[in-house]
Amino acid sequence: MQLPFVLRGVIVPLLAPTSDNGMGVDEEALRTHVAWLIDKGVHGLMPCGTTGEGPLLTAEERRRVLETVVEAAAHRVAVIAHVGVASTSETIDLARHARDVGADAISAVTPYYFRLPEQALVAHYCRLAEAVPDLPVFLYNIPQCTGNSLTRAAVEAIVARCPNVVGIKDSSGDLSSLLGFVGVNGGDFRVVCGSDGLLLQALQAGACAGVSGNANVFPEVVVELFRAFWRGDMEGARRQQSLLDVARRAMGDGADLALLKAMLEARGLASGAVRLPLPPATPEAVARCRATLEAAGLL
């Protein structure tokens, strides 16, 4: 998809189904999950992000996951490839691969492990954007995981130099941080909420989309939240946010990928184990989670 690119609605940061006791990617299960999510009405897919255990995949596995998702989506919804890693050079390599295999856009988390000054973050993103000038680029702010935070000043500096940087996913969990990006570039900048607990508030404040990890398991809840919001049914949107809150708290709000995978299995879709060193979910935790979701009518 060529520029301009408009992102809107429910974007699912895809879980990565595994085979071989968590050591390989189950491509057939991934295709099934993609088809199921599209059938449930989601508006986009984001493979290889945090929820997709992206930092634990090899570069070749990330390429193969993206190729599988692009093929399975078949242009029915947008595919935003997450390409961020610790180094600029490998991020660029993954971005060029995403462009070449037909991803609609890319997202890139800030480099991690090393604490970087603002000018280094700006330089990193500018090099990335300049390497794929016809591909829409979304910044990705999740400082609690990376140790590096994007400020509005840094974002404005990047956007001023790179016209294909079209938006940001903010997963800081801080509404004030997310709100700080609304209005960048005269308002011509797509702000995406990456924290399910803030989703309705973010939409009311001007966010255009939500990247919802919990939508891997309960896409209907998040899709209906957006539909209610878009038709002006705020009471309905609040009901869906409350239901989403039950789901996210029961499943660990993104902090326990093993629970997410276990509940996807409970809905009849294969998901496999999480990758080491992530811990498996205990039988007790799975039972508690399932009981909570059943009591809420979600399972």
C-alpha positions in Angstrom: 0.0 0.0 0.0 1.5 3.3 -1.0 1.3 6.5 0.9 -0.9 8.0 2.2 -2.0 5.3 4.6 -4.9 5.6 7.1 -5.0 3.4 10.1 -8.3 3.0 12.0 -9.9 0.6 14.3 -8.9 -2.6 16.1 -5.3 -3.8 15.4 -4.3 -7.2 16.8 -0.7 -7.7 17.8 -0.7 -11.3 16.9 0.3 -14.1 19.2 2.9 -16.4 17.7 1.6 -20.0 17.8 4.4 -22.4 18.4 5.3 -26.0 17.6 8.0 -28.2 18.9 7.4 -27.3 22.6 7.7 -23.6 22.0 10.7 -23.7 19.8 9.2 -23.3 16.3 6.5 -21.3 14.6 3.2 -23.2 13.8 2.4 -21.5 10.5 -0.8 -23.4 10.0 -2.1 -22.3 13.4 -1.1 -18.8 12.6 -3.0 -18.8 9.3 -6.1 -20.1 11.2 -5.8 -17.4 13.8 -5.5 -14.7 11.1 -8.6 -16.0 9.3 -10.6 -16.2 12.6 -9.7 -12.6 13.6 -10.6 -11.3 10.2 -13.9 -13.1 10.3 -14.5 -11.5 13.7 -14.2 -8.0 12.2 -10.8 -6.7 13.2 -9.3 -4.0 11.1 -5.6 -4.8 11.1 -2.9 -7.2 12.2 0.5 -6.4 13.7 2.9 -9.5 13.8 6.1 -9.8 15.7 5.4 -7.2 18.4 5.6 -7.6 22.2 2.5 -9.8 22.4 3.9 -11.9 19.5 7.1 -12.6 21.5 9.0 -10.6 18.8 12.2 -10.1 20.8 12.4 -13.9 21.3 12.1 -14.8 17.6 15.1 -15.1 15.3 15.3 -12.7 12.4 14.5 -15.5 10.0 11.4 -16.5 12.1 10.2 -12.9 12.1 10.5 -12.8 8.3 8.6 -16.1 8.0 5.9 -15.0 10.4 5.3 -11.8 8.5 5.2 -13.6 5.1 2.7 -16.0 6.5 0.5 -13.2 7.9 0.6 -11.2 4.7 -0.3 -14.2 2.6 -3.2 -15.2 5.0 -4.6 -11.7 5.3 -4.7 -11.5 1.4 -5.3 -7.7 1.5 -8.5 -8.1 3.5 -7.1 -6.0 6.4 -4.0 -3.9 6.9 -0.8 -5.7 8.0 1.5 -3.5 10.0 4.8 -5.3 10.5 6.7 -4.7 13.7 10.3 -4.5 12.8 11.9 -2.9 15.8 15.0 -4.5 17.4 18.0 -3.1 19.4 20.2 -2.2 16.4 19.4 0.3 13.6 20.9 -1.9 10.9 18.8 -5.0 11.6 15.7 -2.8 12.1 16.3 -1.5 8.6 16.8 -5.0 7.2 13.5 -6.1 8.6 11.8 -3.0 7.3 13.0 -3.6 3.8 11.9 -7.2 4.0 8.4 -6.0 5.2 8.2 -3.6 2.2 9.3 -6.3 -0.2 6.7 -8.9 1.0 3.8 -6.5 0.8 3.2 -5.2 4.4 1.1 -2.1 4.4 3.1 -0.3 7.0 5.7 -0.9 9.7 6.0 -0.2 13.4 9.3 0.0 15.3 9.8 0.1 19.0 12.6 2.3 20.3 16.0 0.5 20.5 16.4 -1.2 23.9 19.0 -2.3 26.5 21.3 0.8 26.0 19.9 4.1 27.3 20.0 6.5 24.5 19.8 10.3 24.3 17.0 11.9 22.4 19.2 12.8 19.4 20.2 9.2 19.0 16.5 8.1 19.0 15.7 10.8 16.4 18.7 9.7 14.2 17.6 6.0 14.5 14.1 6.6 13.3 15.2 9.0 10.6 17.6 6.4 9.2 14.8 3.8 9.3 12.2 6.0 7.6 14.7 7.1 4.9 15.5 3.5 4.1 11.9 2.8 3.2 10.6 6.2 2.0 7.4 4.8 0.4 6.4 2.8 3.4 4.3 4.3 6.2 6.2 4.2 9.5 4.7 4.1 13.0 6.8 4.9 16.0 6.3 2.7 19.1 6.7 4.0 22.6 6.8 1.4 25.5 9.5 2.8 27.8 8.7 0.4 30.7 10.1 -2.4 28.4 12.8 -0.6 26.4 14.2 1.9 28.8 14.0 4.6 26.2 11.0 7.0 26.0 9.8 9.0 23.0 8.9 12.6 23.9 6.7 14.9 21.9 9.7 17.0 21.0 11.5 13.9 19.6 8.5 12.9 17.6 8.1 16.3 16.2 11.8 16.3 15.1 11.4 13.0 13.4 8.2 14.0 11.6 9.7 17.2 10.4 12.4 15.3 8.6 10.5 12.2 7.6 7.1 12.6 5.9 6.5 8.8 5.9 6.4 8.7 9.7 2.7 8.9 10.0 1.9 7.9 13.6 2.8 6.4 16.9 1.7 3.5 19.0 1.8 4.5 22.7 1.9 1.6 25.1 3.3 3.6 28.0 0.1 3.1 30.0 0.1 6.8 30.8 -2.8 8.7 29.3 -1.0 12.0 29.5 1.9 10.5 27.5 -0.5 9.4 24.8 -2.4 12.7 24.8 1.0 14.5 24.3 1.2 13.0 20.8 -2.3 14.2 19.7 -1.9 17.3 17.6 1.6 16.5 16.3 2.0 17.7 12.7 -1.0 19.9 13.0 -3.2 17.0 13.9 -2.2 15.0 10.8 -0.6 12.3 12.8 -2.2 8.9 13.8 -2.1 8.2 17.5 -2.7 4.6 18.4 -3.5 3.4 21.9 -1.5 0.3 23.0 -3.0 0.0 26.5 -6.4 -1.7 26.6 -7.3 -0.1 29.9 -7.2 3.3 28.4 -8.8 2.5 25.1 -12.1 4.3 25.4 -10.5 7.3 27.0 -7.9 7.4 24.2 -10.6 7.3 21.5 -12.4 10.2 23.2 -9.2 12.1 23.2 -8.5 11.7 19.5 -6.7 8.3 19.1 -7.6 6.6 15.8 -7.0 3.0 16.7 -6.1 0.5 19.4 -3.5 -2.2 19.3 -5.2 -4.7 21.6 -3.4 -7.8 22.8 -6.6 -9.1 24.4 -8.3 -8.9 21.0 -6.3 -12.0 20.1 -8.7 -14.0 22.4 -11.8 -11.8 22.5 -11.8 -9.7 19.2 -15.6 -9.3 19.4 -15.4 -7.3 22.6 -12.9 -4.8 21.1 -14.6 -4.6 17.7 -17.9 -3.8 19.3 -16.3 -1.1 21.5 -15.1 0.6 18.3 -18.4 0.2 16.5 -20.4 1.6 19.5 -18.0 4.6 19.7 -18.2 5.3 16.0 -22.0 5.3 16.0 -22.0 7.6 19.1 -23.3 5.0 21.5 -21.2 6.0 24.5 -23.1 3.8 26.9 -22.5 0.8 24.7 -18.8 1.7 24.3 -18.5 1.9 28.1 -20.1 -1.5 28.5 -17.6 -3.0 26.1 -14.7 -1.2 27.9 -15.9 -2.7 31.2 -16.1 -6.2 29.6 -12.6 -5.7 28.1 -11.4 -4.7 31.6 -12.6 -8.0 33.0 -10.8 -9.9 30.3 -7.6 -8.0 30.5 -7.4 -8.3 34.3 -8.2 -12.0 34.2 -5.5 -12.7 31.6 -2.8 -10.5 33.1 -3.2 -7.4 30.9 -0.5 -8.4 28.6 2.0 -9.4 31.3 1.3 -13.1 31.0 1.4 -14.3 27.4 1.0 -17.9 28.6 -2.4 -17.1 30.0 -3.4 -15.4 26.7 -2.3 -18.5 24.8 -4.2 -20.8 27.2 -7.4 -18.8 26.8 -7.0 -18.8 23.0 -6.8 -22.6 23.3 -10.0 -22.5 25.4 -11.7 -20.8 22.4 -10.6 -23.7 20.2 -7.5 -22.3 18.5 -4.1 -23.9 18.7 -1.5 -21.6 20.2 1.3 -23.7 21.8 3.7 -22.8 24.5 5.5 -19.5 25.2 9.1 -19.3 24.4 11.8 -19.6 27.0 12.6 -17.8 29.2 8.9 -16.9 29.5 7.3 -19.1 32.2 4.3 -21.3 31.4 1.0 -20.6 33.1 0.3 -22.8 36.1 -2.8 -25.0 36.1 -4.1 -23.0 39.0 -3.7 -19.7 37.2 -5.4 -21.1 34.1 -8.3 -22.4 36.2 -8.8 -19.0 37.9 -8.7 -17.1 34.7 -11.1 -19.4 33.0 -13.6 -19.3 35.9 -13.5 -15.4 35.8 -14.1 -15.3 32.1 -16.9 -17.9 32.3 -18.6 -15.9 35.0 -18.5 -12.8 32.8 -20.0 -14.7 29.9 -16.9 -14.5 27.8 -16.3 -18.3 27.7 
